[in-house]
Amino acid sequence: MERNLKVGIFGHKRVPSREGGIEIVVEEIAKRMVRSGYQITCYNRAGHHVSGAEYDAKIKNEYEGIRLKAVPTIEGKGLAAVSSSFFAALYCAFGKYDVVHIHAEGPALFCGLPKLFGKRVVVTVHGAAVIIGTSVFGKIAV
């Protein structure tokens, strides 16, 4: 498999972060893929840490080889995840990515946008769902 694939990732709050389990998984996957030669871009939510602004990290444009891009996020009850996922999907659709990796079923609502522009899309559902199949990254089984 070609190792210099360009992968866009969204569905998490931000990387680096310990705001939730998805953030930890995305960070670890992204770091390991960078070490394997992939070009990874994580689309982070704009705004503050869920526990408050005092927990905000000074985030740059890169973290351990992972490109970081903030997407517009509408702060408000139930709007942050939807708005950031929409904009991340839009950026991935127009970006030069071979694969778009979406985390969680909510953000997966927008998987059609990158697919519309010819991108290969992989969705990882975190939780009790059982998925067995093959992705562009190899065999997967939960």
Phi and psi in degrees as a GROMACS rama.xvg file:
@    title "Ramachandran Plot"
@    xaxis  label "Phi"
@    yaxis  label "Psi"
@TYPE xy
-64.293  127.396  GLU-2
-90.4897  -12.9363  ARG-3
-97.654  32.8598  ASN-4
-62.8899  144.359  LEU-5
-99.0209  124.305  LYS-6
-123.696  128.331  VAL-7
-101.891  133.755  GLY-8
-124.209  134.039  ILE-9
-149.59  170.348  PHE-10
119.692  -11.504  GLY-11
-98.2915  172.699  HIS-12
-78.4528  -59.4001  LYS-13
-164.249  156.005  ARG-14
-124.307  132.251  VAL-15
-78.3228  148.583  PRO-16
-168.249  155.892  SER-17
-125.157  34.772  ARG-18
-75.7983  -17.9455  GLU-19
-172.895  175.239  GLY-20
-66.8278  -37.9843  GLY-21
-61.7001  -39.3618  ILE-22
-62.7351  -39.3079  GLU-23
-66.8549  -44.1214  ILE-24
-63.0686  -47.8427  VAL-25
-60.4396  -44.8171  VAL-26
-60.5652  -45.9276  GLU-27
-66.2059  -43.7688  GLU-28
-61.9856  -45.9984  ILE-29
-62.8549  -44.9003  ALA-30
-61.057  -42.9283  LYS-31
-68.6411  -37.3821  ARG-32
-67.5179  -38.1204  MET-33
-60.6357  -45.0722  VAL-34
-62.5496  -26.1238  ARG-35
-88.1873  0.126896  SER-36
104.64  2.53398  GLY-37
-80.1905  152.432  TYR-38
-100.305  110.638  GLN-39
-110.348  134.268  ILE-40
-124.943  124.022  THR-41
-103.838  128.525  CYS-42
-93.7211  106.849  TYR-43
-91.4119  149.956  ASN-44
-67.6135  143.852  ARG-45
-79.369  167.597  ALA-46
103.533  -165.462  GLY-47
-103.733  159.771  HIS-48
-52.8795  145.479  HIS-49
-61.3724  -23.8772  VAL-50
-88.0973  -5.47881  SER-51
127.394  160.626  GLY-52
-60.3486  -28.1095  ALA-53
-66.0543  -14.481  GLU-54
-96.5032  -1.14651  TYR-55
-61.6303  134.447  ASP-56
-92.4876  153.723  ALA-57
-78.6008  99.0083  LYS-58
-99.215  132.56  ILE-59
-99.1978  -163.968  LYS-60
-84.7624  -8.30528  ASN-61
-147.409  145.749  GLU-62
-142.257  114.373  TYR-63
48.3642  42.9495  GLU-64
87.2517  -5.41175  GLY-65
-92.0071  125.688  ILE-66
-74.1592  135.327  ARG-67
-116.841  130.626  LEU-68
-132.425  132.1  LYS-69
-90.4446  139.058  ALA-70
-111.017  153.314  VAL-71
-56.4814  138.394  PRO-72
-136.845  125.286  THR-73
-87.5708  112.446  ILE-74
-74.5488  130.987  GLU-75
159.307  159.148  GLY-76
-58.4132  115.704  LYS-77
78.1975  -1.17233  GLY-78
-98.7209  -24.4748  LEU-79
-61.3172  -49.3723  ALA-80
-66.2599  -43.786  ALA-81
-65.3836  -47.9664  VAL-82
-67.0254  -43.7622  SER-83
-67.0024  -36.1141  SER-84
-66.7038  -41.0711  SER-85
-60.3104  -50.3282  PHE-86
-66.7755  -36.977  PHE-87
-63.8382  -42.2782  ALA-88
-62.9046  -39.6847  ALA-89
-64.3298  -46.1276  LEU-90
-62.964  -40.5612  TYR-91
-66.3384  -36.7079  CYS-92
-61.3747  -40.2211  ALA-93
-93.404  -8.21947  PHE-94
-79.8582  167.919  GLY-95
-93.2808  71.6026  LYS-96
-114.122  144.051  TYR-97
-83.287  -34.2881  ASP-98
-139.342  143.202  VAL-99
-116.789  124.048  VAL-100
-109.808  115.006  HIS-101
-106.624  134.832  ILE-102
-110.308  125.945  HIS-103
91.3392  154.041  ALA-104
-73.9567  -30.4234  GLU-105
-61.947  -56.208  GLY-106
-60.829  -25.7383  PRO-107
-64.0727  -16.1828  ALA-108
-53.2998  -30.4473  LEU-109
-98.1075  15.6429  PHE-110
-64.337  -22.1676  CYS-111
-67.2189  -28.5737  GLY-112
-61.1258  -55.7999  LEU-113
-63.5544  -35.6472  PRO-114
-63.0936  -36.4281  LYS-115
-58.3619  -28.9532  LEU-116
-102.851  21.1829  PHE-117
83.173  12.3425  GLY-118
-83.9458  145.351  LYS-119
-79.7599  135.415  ARG-120
-122.865  134.261  VAL-121
-121.746  133.179  VAL-122
-116.883  128.939  VAL-123
-109.123  120.452  THR-124
-97.7227  124.351  VAL-125
-95.7884  127.949  HIS-126
136.266  -147.921  GLY-127
-85.7411  -0.89343  ALA-128
-66.5178  145.663  ALA-129
-109.703  122.615  VAL-130
-130.436  127.621  ILE-131
-128.983  127.578  ILE-132
177.015  -160.419  GLY-133
-128.871  137.364  THR-134
-118.409  177.853  SER-135
-68.8799  -14.1808  VAL-136
-91.8642  -2.65929  PHE-137
123.555  -168.205  GLY-138
-71.2468  141.605  LYS-139
-127.725  146.312  ILE-140
-158.283  138.993  ALA-141
